[in-house]
């Protein structure tokens, strides 16, 4: 069983990495990029029967800083 957690900075939180990527893309001639938000994806290999609630608990306690980040969970 797998879970994929997508973690992104919340709207309104400055994203210096995203801004650096946007600037670098402009320097490479990609003028149409007006904004970049950078996040992370965490893939978990889980034992059968692990609940989605348990994954949300993992996110709340460790995988995401919920003060400045939001997350979504995909189970498969």
C-alpha positions in Angstrom: 0.0 0.0 0.0 1.3 3.5 -0.9 0.5 7.0 0.2 1.7 10.1 -1.6 1.8 13.3 0.4 2.0 16.7 -1.4 3.2 19.5 0.8 3.1 23.2 -0.4 3.6 26.5 1.3 0.2 28.1 2.1 -0.9 31.1 0.1 0.5 34.3 1.4 3.7 32.6 2.7 6.8 33.8 0.9 8.5 31.2 -1.3 12.1 32.2 -1.8 12.9 28.9 -3.7 10.0 29.4 -6.0 11.0 33.0 -6.6 14.6 31.9 -7.4 13.3 29.3 -9.9 11.0 32.0 -11.5 14.0 34.3 -11.8 16.2 31.6 -13.3 13.6 30.7 -15.8 13.4 34.3 -16.9 17.2 34.4 -17.3 16.9 31.4 -19.5 14.5 33.2 -21.8 11.2 31.7 -20.5 9.4 35.1 -20.2 5.9 33.8 -19.7 6.4 32.5 -16.1 4.7 34.9 -13.7 5.0 32.9 -10.5 6.4 29.6 -9.2 5.5 27.8 -6.0 7.8 25.0 -5.0 6.8 22.1 -2.7 7.6 18.5 -2.0 6.2 15.0 -2.5 6.7 12.3 0.1 6.0 8.7 -0.9 5.3 6.3 1.9 5.3 2.5 1.6 2.7 1.4 4.2 1.7 -1.9 5.7 -1.7 -3.2 4.5 -4.5 -1.8 6.6 -2.7 1.5 7.5 -5.5 4.1 7.5 -5.6 7.4 5.7 -6.2 8.9 9.1 -2.9 7.6 10.3 -1.2 9.2 7.3 -2.9 12.5 8.2 -1.6 12.1 11.7 1.9 11.6 10.4 1.6 14.8 8.4 0.3 16.8 11.3 3.1 15.6 13.6 6.1 15.4 11.3 5.8 15.6 7.5 4.3 19.1 7.2 4.7 22.3 9.2 1.0 23.1 9.3 1.6 26.6 10.4 3.0 27.6 7.0 2.3 24.5 4.8 -0.7 22.7 3.6 -0.8 19.1 2.4 -2.9 16.6 0.5 -2.8 12.8 0.8 -3.3 10.3 -2.1 -3.7 6.6 -1.1 -3.3 3.7 -3.5 
